[in-house]
Amino acid sequence: MEVKGKLIKKLEVQSGVSKAGKDWKKQTVVIDTGDDFNNIIAVSAFGDKLEQLEDLEEGMNVIISCNVYSREYKGRYYHNIDGYWFTSQDNKETKNEFITSDDLPF
């Protein structure tokens, strides 16, 4: 799924330790899509994806590729939106442009 809109807020980085004993970091950004209804979307970035957020500032128009999923807990459903590609709309590079013919195995 792709989300486009204005970055209106970058929340503080959260961190902790998983049940498996591994450290984790997460940061959430809030996007205003400009739609008439349900226009505010919070998207989370984990681990090395936080580096992509460093160049983004509040007020910028952004494009975010993300996974949307739900999980059930005690009869209730909870939703997550996890971003895996964050870029400015002004940035003309796309994730496909990073692959060159030298990088291909054939």
Stockholm file with secondary structure:
# STOCKHOLM 1.0

chainA/1-106         MEVKGKLIKKLEVQSGVSKAGKDWKKQTVVIDTGDDFNNIIAVSAFGDKLEQLEDLEEGMNVIISCNVYSREYKGRYYHNIDGYWFTSQDNKETKNEFITSDDLPF
#=GR chainA/1-106 SS CEEEEEEEEECCCEEEECTTSCEEEEEEEEEECCCSSSCEEEEEEEGGGHHHHTTCCTTCEEEEEEEEEEEEETTEEEEEEEEEEEEETTCCCCGGGGCCGGGSCC
#=GC SS_cons         CEEEEEEEEECCCEEEECTTSCEEEEEEEEEECCCSSSCEEEEEEEGGGHHHHTTCCTTCEEEEEEEEEEEEETTEEEEEEEEEEEEETTCCCCGGGGCCGGGSCC
//
